[in-house]
Amino acid sequence: MMQSNDLTAEALSRGAIPGRGYAIARRISQILHPVPLGIVSIFIVGVLGNDNCIHGLWWSLLCALLHVVPPTIFFNIRLQQGAYSDDDISVRTQRNELYLFGMVNVLIGTVILWALHAPLPLLAMLVSVAVMNFLSFLINLFWKISIHSASIGSCATLASIYLPALGGVCWAAAIVLGWARLRTRNHTLMQVIAGISLAVVCVLVVYRLFGLI
């Protein structure tokens, strides 16, 4: 974690109030990051959406390997190269290449899983991710939408479909994360709400089209 003086400087650069609240919000944003949330979503659908949990677990592992690892590697390489202002990619225009890479990656991975006859719920989830990614890219051309919020919104919606109690926990986490993104001044309230709303609509519409709800 950053030293106290670094966090203070970062908070001031964002126009946020430095202090313990800012440090807590930063840590929440790191824990509820789109990468681990993506992994959680994959395993929720793969395991809970499959009659054979062990079978679903193996599909989840393959899905995570195809859809989470490549973008994570790409992001870290580009971050080290100085392509992004910070690990939140606070500059909106810097996000475009990551969106494009993510769209190509999810399409390739989905085709591979479809060819391998992956379970329908996993394919539906990936299609919803592809749609959400594409729409987020279009929005990002003129306005910054919260991908943290979109990720937790997608995860909470999927969890609510398969295990409502878990969905409730995820929605509580979404509220906490929303506060964190506002506290750090990474996003406005409308950007947080837009991210969650986009994710909910994408998941529900795609799942309806696939006949899963």
N, C-alpha and C positions, 0 to 999 in steps of 0.2 A: 504494500500500500504506500501511497505517496507520503512524504514527510509533511508535517504540519504547515511549514512555511510554503511548500509547493502547493498544497491544497488551498492555502489562503490566496496565493497569487493566481491560481486557476479560477477560484471563485470570483475574484475581483475582475478578471479578464472576461468572465461571462456576464458580469453585472449582477452576480448573486452575492448573498451575504455569507461571508466565510464563518466557520465555526463548526461545532460538533454536528449540527444538523446537516450541514453540507457534506461532511465526511461520511455520515451515515447514509445520506442519499446516494453518494458516489458508490458506496459499498453495495447498496441494494441494486443499483444499476448494473454493477459488475456481476452480481450473483444471478439476477434475473435478466441475463443478457440473451439476445436472440439465438446464440449458438446453443447454450444448454437448454433453452426453451424449445428449440427445434428438435433436439434429441429426445426430450421428455415427450413432446407431441408424437414423435415417431413411435416410441415404445407404448404410449397410451393406445394408439390406434392398432399397432401391430399385435400387442398382447391382448388387450380387452376386446378388440374387434375380430378376434379369431377364436374359433371353438377350441382349437388346440393351442394352448398357451406356449408350449415349447416350440411348436411350429411357427407361431407368431413371433416368438423371440428371435429366432434365426432370421426371419424376414426383416425384422426391425434392425438387426445388426447390419445386414446387407444394405438396407435402405440408408442407415446412418452413414455407412462407409461411402456410399455413392453421393449423398446429398449434403452432408455436413462437412466432411473432411476436405474436399477440394476447395470450397469457398473460404474455409478457415485458413488453409495454407495460402491461398491467393491474397487474402486480406493481410495476413501477417507479413508476407513478402513485400507487398506494396507499402505497408506501414513503415517497415524498416527502410525502404527506399525513399521515404519522405514524401510519398504521394498524398498522404492525408495529414491534416493539421493536428489531429489527435486520434486516440482510439475510439472516439465517438463519431468521427468524421463529421465534425460540427459544420464544416463548410458544405453547403447543400450541393454545389456543382461537383464536388469531389466524389459524391455518392454514385454518380451515373455509371461509372465503369463497373462498380461492384454490383449494381442492379443488373447490368447487361451480362456480366459473368454468371450471376446467379440464375438468370433466366435460361441461358444456354445450358448450364449445368443441370438444372432441374428437368429440362426437356430431355436431355440425353439420358439422365438417370431414370426418368419415368419410362422412356422407350425400352431401356434395358430390362427394367422390372416387369413391364408388360409382356415382353418377349419371353421372360422366364415364368410367366403366369403367376405373378404376385397376387396376393389377396386383394379383392376389389376395394375394401376400405382404405388400404394403403395407397392404391392408385388414385382414389378419390381425394385423399388428403393431399397428395402431390399435385394433382391438377388444381386444387384450391390454392396451393402455395404458388403455383405458376401464374395463376390469374392475379393473385394478390401482388406478386412481384411485378408483373407487367403494369398493373394499374398504379402501383406505388412509383414505378419508374416514370410514368406519364405525369403523375402529380408532382414528382420531384423536379421536373423540368421548370416549374414555376413556383412551387411552394414546398416547404419541408414538412413531410409527414413523419410521425414517430414510428420507427420500425420496432423499437422496444415494445411499444404499446400494441402494435399489430401482432407481434410474436406472442405476447401474453394473451391477447384477445383470441387468437387462433387456438392456442393451447387450452384456454379455459372453455371455449366453445366445444372443442373435441372432447374434453374431459366430461363436460356436461351431457354430451350425447351418450357416452358409454358408462359413466359412473357419476351420477349427480352430486354425490357427497364430495368427490374429488373436484368436480367442477366448482362447487362452492368455495373450496379452499383456493383454487386457482383464481377465481374472481376476486377474492379477498386480496390475493397477491397482486392482482391487476390494479386494485385501488392503491396499494402501497407503492407499486412501481410508478403509477401515474403521479403520485405525490413526489416521488424521487426525481422524476424527469422535470417537474415544475420547479422543485427546490434547487436543482443544479442549473436551472435556466437553459437546459438543452432544448426544451420545447415549450410552446405555449399550451394553454388548456385546450384550445381548438385542435392543435396538432396531435395531442394525446387522444382526444375523443375521436378524431378522424381515423387514427391508426387502429383503435379498437373496433370502431364501427365497420371499417373496411374489412377487417379480418372476419368478423362475425358474419357479414353478408356473404363474403366469398365462400366460407365453409358451408353455411346453410344452403346457399343456392347450388353449389356443386354437389353436395350430398343429396339434395333433393333430385337433381338431374340424374344422379347415379342410382336413385331409388333406395337410398340407405336410411332415409328418414321420412 
